[in-house]
Amino acid sequence: MTADERPVLNAHGATRLPSVEVDSYNLEIKDSDGFVGDKASRGAFHAMLEKWREPLRKLGADPLGEKSSEQLSKKQLDKLLTEGHPEAGGIIHSAVEEFAQTLASVVKRFLKAASWRDTEAIVIGGGFRGSRVGELAVGRTEVLLKAADHKLELELIRHHPDEAGLIGTAHLAPSWMLEGFDGILAVDIGGTNIRVGIVETKLKKAKDLSKAAVFTSDLWRHGDEKTRRSEAVERLIEMLEEHIALADKEGLKLAPVIGIGCPGRIREDGSIETGAQNLPGNWESSRFNLSDCIREKIPLIEGHETQVVIHNDAVVQGLSELPEMRDYDHWGALTIGTGLGNARFTNRRKTSD
């Protein structure tokens, strides 16, 4: 590898990562109704479910009960689908079909974008993926795309969505930075939650990080509280410090790297350009830099200067699936949650010097 091919260690939102080129992320495609991705969000599915329930409500016979669709948890919907009254299953299947039709249309729009052309496979993550209802919707979407002669593979991200957002951060740093250490600190920042954990890299078992796993993690639901940005950052740093202490107690040697997945477009200096509107307070201010805040409070890890690397959360979730995507040249990731996160990658092939 030549000098100009070496990754910049602390470049945030980088287009060149150790194993992939990030061709595109946080792509916002619009039509006459607004952002196309909003049509395939978790909220959009709830709206479809409500639409199918409404006629039965008027008859006083909604088999899904009194709760609104948004109040029904993934577990409740899955149980109603498999064990509930056949009519309840019928309503859920109707919403799944409508959502799949919409998601297929959204995927087609992405494939027309220049940065998404020649995409061979797409991995699906996000909270919606973590349910049987979501899995069926993705499966039906793949059937619709293949029936329309789109030679495209849709895969579910193997890891639980909560873990994928942490595991992917290990791919933000070159493997040589992680050698000799047991794991790294990882952060997944979302519109309602902040999750902090330790990812065991297990490089001795697999150099490609295919064996990487979450050793431990902790969740804070900031969406349940009226939290200012300063308070959120303070709590995030406390969670990191708690995990550093836990690693020391458990004899885990941490690499001096903190990988962070965060909504929005990330500037090279670590500030957020756009897309962080669901976070507590103003995270898009030019005077706010999360990386600087963390390094000020945690300057050293294991006696080495702390490196913080921030990238878009859909990029990070997609990277968690990288070891499974080696057979493709061009692939993408969609994360179905509060919105529709997106990223498109080209695998970097190692060449001899």
C-alpha positions as CSV (number, residue, x, y, z in Angstrom):
1,M,0.0,0.0,0.0
2,T,1.4,3.4,-1.0
3,A,1.5,6.3,1.5
4,D,-1.4,8.1,-0.1
5,E,-3.6,5.0,0.2
6,R,-3.1,4.7,4.0
7,P,-6.3,5.8,5.8
8,V,-6.3,8.9,7.9
9,L,-6.7,7.6,11.4
10,N,-8.9,10.3,12.8
11,A,-10.8,11.5,9.7
12,H,-14.5,11.5,10.4
13,G,-17.2,10.6,7.8
14,A,-14.4,9.3,5.5
15,T,-15.2,8.1,2.0
16,R,-12.1,5.8,2.1
17,L,-12.2,3.3,5.0
18,P,-9.7,0.4,5.5
19,S,-11.8,-2.2,3.6
20,V,-14.3,-0.2,1.6
21,E,-15.0,3.0,-0.3
22,V,-18.1,4.7,0.9
23,D,-19.7,5.8,-2.4
24,S,-22.7,7.4,-0.8
25,Y,-24.5,7.8,2.5
26,N,-27.4,9.8,3.9
27,L,-28.6,10.2,0.3
28,E,-31.8,12.3,0.2
29,I,-34.0,11.5,-2.8
30,K,-37.2,13.6,-3.2
31,D,-40.4,13.3,-5.1
32,S,-43.6,15.3,-5.1
33,D,-44.5,13.9,-1.7
34,G,-41.2,14.7,0.0
35,F,-38.3,12.4,0.9
36,V,-38.7,9.0,-0.7
37,G,-37.0,7.3,2.3
38,D,-39.8,8.4,4.6
39,K,-42.2,6.1,2.8
40,A,-40.3,3.1,4.1
41,S,-39.8,4.0,7.7
42,R,-41.1,2.4,10.8
43,G,-43.7,5.2,11.1
44,A,-44.8,4.6,7.5
45,F,-45.5,0.9,8.4
46,H,-47.5,2.0,11.5
47,A,-49.6,4.3,9.2
48,M,-50.3,1.5,6.8
49,L,-51.3,-0.8,9.7
50,E,-53.7,1.9,11.0
51,K,-55.2,2.2,7.5
52,W,-56.0,-1.5,7.4
53,R,-57.5,-1.4,10.9
54,E,-59.7,1.6,10.4
55,P,-62.6,-0.2,8.5
56,L,-62.8,-2.9,11.3
57,R,-62.7,-0.2,14.0
58,K,-65.8,1.3,12.5
59,L,-67.5,-2.0,12.9
60,G,-66.3,-2.3,16.4
61,A,-64.2,-5.4,15.7
62,D,-60.5,-4.6,15.5
63,P,-58.8,-7.9,16.3
64,L,-55.5,-6.0,17.2
65,G,-57.2,-4.4,20.2
66,E,-57.5,-0.9,21.6
67,K,-53.8,0.2,21.3
68,S,-52.8,2.3,18.4
69,S,-50.4,0.7,15.9
70,E,-47.5,2.8,17.1
71,Q,-48.1,1.6,20.7
72,L,-47.9,-2.1,19.6
73,S,-44.4,-3.4,20.2
74,K,-42.5,-5.6,17.8
75,K,-43.0,-8.6,20.1
76,Q,-46.8,-8.0,20.3
77,L,-47.1,-7.7,16.5
78,D,-45.1,-10.9,16.0
79,K,-47.3,-12.7,18.6
80,L,-50.5,-11.5,16.9
81,L,-49.1,-12.6,13.6
82,T,-48.3,-16.2,14.7
83,E,-50.7,-16.9,17.5
84,G,-53.5,-14.3,17.2
85,H,-56.9,-14.5,15.5
86,P,-56.6,-15.2,11.7
87,E,-58.2,-11.8,11.1
88,A,-55.4,-10.1,13.1
89,G,-52.8,-12.0,11.0
90,G,-54.6,-10.9,7.9
91,I,-54.4,-7.2,8.8
92,I,-50.7,-7.5,9.6
93,H,-50.0,-9.4,6.4
94,S,-51.9,-6.7,4.4
95,A,-49.7,-4.0,6.0
96,V,-46.6,-6.1,5.3
97,E,-47.6,-6.4,1.6
98,E,-48.2,-2.7,1.2
99,F,-44.9,-1.9,3.0
100,A,-43.0,-4.3,0.8
101,Q,-44.5,-2.8,-2.3
102,T,-43.4,0.6,-1.1
103,L,-39.9,-0.5,-0.1
104,A,-39.4,-2.2,-3.5
105,S,-40.3,1.2,-5.1
106,V,-37.9,3.0,-2.8
107,V,-35.1,0.5,-3.6
108,K,-35.7,1.0,-7.3
109,R,-35.3,4.8,-6.9
110,F,-32.0,4.3,-5.0
111,L,-30.7,2.0,-7.8
112,K,-31.3,4.8,-10.3
113,A,-29.0,7.2,-8.4
114,A,-25.5,7.4,-9.9
115,S,-23.8,6.5,-6.7
116,W,-26.0,3.3,-6.3
117,R,-25.7,2.0,-9.9
118,D,-24.4,-1.6,-10.3
119,T,-25.4,-2.5,-6.7
120,E,-25.4,-6.2,-6.4
121,A,-26.7,-6.7,-2.9
122,I,-28.3,-4.7,0.0
123,V,-28.3,-5.5,3.6
124,I,-31.2,-4.4,5.7
125,G,-30.8,-3.3,9.3
126,G,-32.5,-0.9,11.8
127,G,-35.0,-1.6,14.5
128,F,-37.7,-2.8,12.1
129,R,-35.5,-5.6,10.9
130,G,-35.4,-7.0,14.5
131,S,-38.9,-8.6,14.2
132,R,-40.6,-11.4,12.3
133,V,-42.9,-8.8,10.7
134,G,-39.9,-6.8,9.5
135,E,-38.2,-10.0,8.2
136,L,-41.3,-10.9,6.2
137,A,-41.5,-7.4,4.7
138,V,-37.9,-7.7,3.5
139,G,-38.5,-11.2,2.2
140,R,-41.5,-10.0,0.2
141,T,-39.6,-7.0,-1.1
142,E,-36.9,-9.3,-2.5
143,V,-39.5,-11.4,-4.2
144,L,-41.1,-8.3,-5.8
145,L,-37.7,-7.0,-7.0
146,K,-36.7,-10.4,-8.5
147,A,-40.1,-10.7,-10.2
148,A,-39.5,-7.4,-11.8
149,D,-36.1,-8.8,-13.1
150,H,-33.9,-6.9,-10.7
151,K,-30.9,-9.1,-10.1
152,L,-30.4,-8.0,-6.5
153,E,-29.9,-9.9,-3.3
154,L,-31.5,-8.5,-0.1
155,E,-29.9,-9.8,3.1
156,L,-30.9,-9.2,6.7
157,I,-28.0,-8.0,8.8
158,R,-27.0,-11.0,10.9
159,H,-26.4,-9.2,14.2
160,H,-29.2,-7.9,16.3
161,P,-29.7,-4.2,15.3
162,D,-28.6,-3.1,18.8
163,E,-25.3,-4.9,18.3
164,A,-24.7,-4.2,14.6
165,G,-24.5,-0.5,15.4
166,L,-21.6,-1.2,17.8
167,I,-19.8,-4.0,15.9
168,G,-19.5,-1.9,12.7
169,T,-17.4,0.7,14.5
170,A,-14.5,-1.8,14.6
171,H,-14.3,-1.5,10.8
172,L,-13.7,2.3,11.0
173,A,-10.1,1.8,12.1
174,P,-7.4,-0.2,10.3
175,S,-6.8,-3.6,11.8
176,W,-3.2,-2.9,12.7
177,M,-4.4,-0.2,15.1
178,L,-6.4,-2.9,16.9
179,E,-3.8,-5.6,17.0
180,G,-2.5,-6.4,20.5
181,F,-5.7,-5.2,22.1
182,D,-8.8,-7.2,23.0
183,G,-11.5,-4.7,22.0
184,I,-12.6,-1.1,21.4
185,L,-15.2,1.2,22.9
186,A,-18.2,1.7,20.6
187,V,-21.1,4.2,20.6
188,D,-24.4,4.1,18.7
189,I,-26.3,7.4,18.9
190,G,-29.9,7.3,17.8
191,G,-33.0,9.6,17.9
192,T,-34.3,8.0,21.1
193,N,-31.4,5.9,22.5
194,I,-27.7,6.1,23.1
195,R,-25.9,2.8,23.4
196,V,-22.3,2.4,24.6
197,G,-20.5,-0.9,24.6
198,I,-17.2,-2.8,24.3
199,V,-16.7,-4.8,21.1
200,E,-14.3,-7.7,21.4
201,T,-12.5,-7.8,18.1
202,K,-11.2,-11.4,18.4
203,L,-8.6,-10.7,15.7
204,K,-6.7,-13.9,16.6
205,K,-9.7,-16.0,15.5
206,A,-10.4,-13.9,12.4
207,K,-8.4,-11.1,10.9
208,D,-11.5,-9.9,9.0
209,L,-13.4,-9.1,12.2
210,S,-16.0,-11.8,11.3
211,K,-15.8,-13.1,14.9
212,A,-16.2,-9.6,16.5
213,A,-18.9,-9.5,19.1
214,V,-20.3,-7.2,21.8
215,F,-18.8,-8.1,25.1
216,T,-21.1,-5.8,27.1
217,S,-23.3,-2.7,26.4
218,D,-25.5,-0.3,28.2
219,L,-28.5,1.7,26.9
220,W,-29.8,5.1,27.8
221,R,-33.2,6.2,26.5
222,H,-32.7,9.9,26.2
223,G,-36.0,10.1,24.2
224,D,-37.9,9.5,27.5
225,E,-36.4,12.6,29.1
226,K,-36.2,16.3,28.3
227,T,-32.4,16.4,27.8
228,R,-30.1,19.2,26.7
229,R,-27.2,18.4,24.5
230,S,-24.7,19.2,27.2
231,E,-26.5,16.7,29.5
232,A,-26.5,14.0,26.8
233,V,-22.8,14.4,26.1
234,E,-22.1,14.3,29.8
235,R,-24.1,11.1,30.2
236,L,-22.4,9.6,27.1
237,I,-18.9,10.3,28.6
238,E,-20.0,8.8,31.9
239,M,-21.1,5.6,30.1
240,L,-17.7,5.4,28.3
241,E,-15.8,5.8,31.6
242,E,-18.0,3.1,33.2
243,H,-17.0,0.7,30.3
244,I,-13.3,1.6,30.6
245,A,-13.5,0.7,34.3
246,L,-15.3,-2.5,33.5
247,A,-12.8,-3.5,30.9
248,D,-10.0,-2.9,33.5
249,K,-11.9,-5.0,36.0
250,E,-12.4,-7.9,33.5
251,G,-8.8,-7.8,32.2
252,L,-9.8,-6.6,28.8
253,K,-7.1,-4.5,27.1
254,L,-8.8,-1.7,25.1
255,A,-7.4,-0.2,22.0
256,P,-7.2,3.7,22.2
257,V,-10.1,4.0,19.8
258,I,-13.7,5.1,20.3
259,G,-15.9,4.4,17.3
260,I,-19.2,6.2,17.0
261,G,-22.2,5.8,14.7
262,C,-24.3,8.9,14.5
263,P,-27.2,10.2,12.3
264,G,-26.5,12.7,9.6
265,R,-23.7,13.8,7.4
266,I,-20.4,13.9,9.3
267,R,-17.8,16.5,8.4
268,E,-14.1,15.6,8.3
269,D,-13.5,17.5,11.6
270,G,-16.2,15.4,13.4
271,S,-19.0,18.1,13.4
272,I,-22.4,17.2,12.0
273,E,-23.5,19.0,8.9
274,T,-27.1,17.9,8.6
275,G,-29.5,15.1,9.7
276,A,-29.2,15.3,13.5
277,Q,-32.5,16.9,14.1
278,N,-33.8,14.1,16.2
279,L,-31.0,14.3,18.8
280,P,-31.4,16.2,22.0
281,G,-30.4,19.9,21.5
282,N,-28.5,21.3,18.5
283,W,-25.8,18.9,17.4
284,E,-25.4,20.7,14.0
285,S,-23.9,23.8,15.5
286,S,-20.5,24.7,14.0
287,R,-19.3,25.4,17.6
288,F,-20.1,21.8,18.8
289,N,-17.7,18.9,18.2
290,L,-18.4,15.6,19.9
291,S,-15.0,14.2,19.2
292,D,-13.3,17.1,21.0
293,C,-15.7,16.9,23.9
294,I,-14.8,13.2,24.4
295,R,-11.1,13.5,24.0
296,E,-11.0,16.4,26.5
297,K,-12.6,14.2,29.2
298,I,-10.9,10.9,28.1
299,P,-7.5,12.0,26.8
300,L,-5.9,8.5,27.3
301,I,-6.9,4.9,27.0
302,E,-4.4,2.2,28.1
303,G,-1.8,5.0,28.3
304,H,-2.2,5.9,24.6
305,E,-3.8,9.1,23.2
306,T,-7.5,8.6,22.5
307,Q,-8.6,8.4,18.9
308,V,-12.3,9.1,18.2
309,V,-13.7,8.2,14.8
310,I,-17.3,9.2,13.9
311,H,-19.3,8.1,10.9
312,N,-23.0,7.9,9.9
313,D,-25.0,5.3,11.7
314,A,-26.2,3.5,8.5
315,V,-22.6,3.3,7.3
316,V,-21.6,1.7,10.7
317,Q,-24.5,-0.8,10.7
318,G,-23.6,-1.8,7.1
319,L,-20.0,-2.3,8.0
320,S,-21.0,-4.9,10.6
321,E,-21.9,-7.1,7.7
322,L,-18.7,-6.5,5.7
323,P,-17.2,-10.0,6.3
324,E,-20.3,-11.5,4.7
325,M,-20.2,-9.1,1.7
326,R,-16.7,-9.9,0.4
327,D,-18.0,-11.7,-2.7
328,Y,-19.6,-8.5,-4.0
329,D,-17.9,-5.5,-5.6
330,H,-20.8,-3.0,-4.9
331,W,-23.3,-3.3,-2.1
332,G,-25.5,-1.1,0.0
333,A,-27.2,-0.9,3.4
334,L,-30.6,0.3,4.4
335,T,-31.6,0.8,8.0
336,I,-35.3,1.0,8.7
337,G,-36.1,2.9,11.8
338,T,-37.3,6.4,12.6
339,G,-36.2,7.2,9.0
340,L,-34.6,5.2,6.3
341,G,-30.8,5.3,6.7
342,N,-28.7,4.4,3.6
343,A,-25.2,3.8,2.6
344,R,-23.5,2.4,-0.5
345,F,-20.1,0.7,-0.6
346,T,-17.4,-0.6,-3.0
347,N,-15.1,-3.2,-1.5
348,R,-11.5,-2.4,-1.7
349,R,-9.4,-5.3,-3.1
350,K,-5.9,-5.7,-1.8
351,T,-3.2,-5.4,-4.4
352,S,0.4,-6.4,-4.1
353,D,2.9,-3.6,-3.9
